[in-house]
Amino acid sequence: MTANPAPEVSLACLGGGHGLYQTLKAARLASPHRITAIVTVADDGGSSGRLRRELGQIPPGDLRMAISALAGDSEESQFWASVLQHRFGGNGALAGHAVGNLLIAGLTELIGDEQQALDHVAGLTNSFGRVLPMALEPLEIEAEVAGLDDDPRIMREVRGQVAVASTPGTVRRVRLVPERPAANPAAVEAIRDADMITLGPGSWFSSVIPHLLVPGIADAIRESRGLRVVVLNLTAEAGETAGFSHERHIHMLAQHADGLRLDRVLVDASVLPSAGERRYLEATAGKLGATVVYDDIRAVSADGRATDIHDPEKLSAALSRVWRGR
């Protein structure tokens, strides 16, 4: 992959929510041969949660965002991307629903196949790539959380993506319900065929780690001959990873996936200014076979202030440099 079109390179990008959205925007800018978004299916909040409970379908929100991120450059494609992202206002039954969520749910009922529904919606935006759920059934996240009692040694179970993401305690471990779900075969194939696999950024326990808890996905990552790249968050998130160091993020990946092997860990150069902090991260990444790459990937606001969002253009350039330096 280079900053210019690279017709022979394929990408598989794993994650969910806003983190995956930024990664896909970055991947789109690099113009590779193929991009496949592989998306978590455990969301239980907002519009997605309502549709999941009422219809029993895979929650569509993260899938919708991925389709929008991969939208073509034409005026019509961008128009449809904005339509998918539009949310109804007001206080009625439709309030808070995204148009794209309703469209995906309606097409799924009409066609009877969620993947075909996603492909049809992607056709509206002329999406550059395909969006795949990581599993073909809605999943739940269950976490072991410390710090919810006076005794910090007591562990409590918290269930649901929203509850895990917003817990005031410290997440120690997560699992999926049902445990060991079957992977989407198309997602497994995309990972096996990819020249580069990206994991993260995003909500670590509710968008990133769940991929490693699907045995077929985890096996495909372990066995891949592609370049396996973890994109670290710019900061720990309030709630599920509050107080986590960067090396602890990597440790958590290893804890949830026995035998996990990685090749690169991409981190913004500004978040670890000291040599000591970098040594800790490099040692932890090295245990998984990975080299740490420092680069400028943080977005800056209009008034010049650093944000906690990855800049798609900077991230695209950084991933291109990682690819060239492999």
C-alpha positions, 0 to 999 in steps of 0.5 A: 500500500502506498499513498498512491493507488496500489492495485495489488494490496487488500486490507481487512479492517476489524473493529466497530463504531467511531474507531473503525470509521476513522480507520476505514476513511484512512484505508479508503484514502490509500486506494488499495485493491480491496477493503473489507470491514469486519464489524462487531455485532454486540451493540445493545444501545440506542437505535441499534439496541432497539432494532435488535430487541424488536426484530432479533436482527444483528445490530446495524449501527456499526455496520451502517457507519462502516458503509458510510465510511467507505462511500464513493467520492461522487456527489450522489455517493456522498449524498446517500452516505449522509442519508444513512447517517441522518437521525430522526429528531423529535420525541416519537417512535422514530426519534433517535433512529438512523435512517441507515439502521432502518433501511438495513433492518427493512431490507433484511426482513424483505430479503431474508438475508442480512449480508445481502441487505448490507450489500444492497445498501453499500450499492447506494453509496458505491462503497469502496469495499465490503462490510461484513459482520464478524458473526451471523448472530447478535452477540452480548458482551459480559465483563468481570468488573472490579471496583464496584464494591467497597472491597476492590477484590470482589468481581461483579459481572456486567452484561451488555456493551453499553453497560461495559463501556460505561462501567465506573469499575475496572474491567478485568476480562470480557467474554461473549454470550453465547461463548465461542460463536461461529465466525462469519465464513466470509469474514474469515476468508477476507482475513486469510486473503488480506495483505494487511489486517488492522485491529483498532482503534476503538472501545477496547473491550467492546469493539476491539477485543470481541473479534479475538473471542470468536474462534474462527476470527482469532484463528484466521488472524493467528494463521494469516501471512498478512501484516497484522497491525494494531492501531492503539487508541490515543488515550484511555477511555472513561469507563472501560479502560480508565487508567490503562497504560498503552502496554496494558492495552496490548496485554489485554489483547494477549490475555483474551487470545492465546497464541496471538501474534502481531507484526506492528503496533502503531501509536501516535508519537505524542502520547508516549514522550518518555523513553521509559514509557516507550520501553515498556510498550515495546517490551510488551509488544515484543512478546507478541512478536510485534515492533512498535511504530511511532507516527503522527496520527492525531487529528488537530482541531481548527484552533490548533488543539490536539484531539483524541481522534485519529486523523484519516489522512495522517493514519492513511499515510502512517499505514502506507509507511508501515506497509512500505517498511515491512 
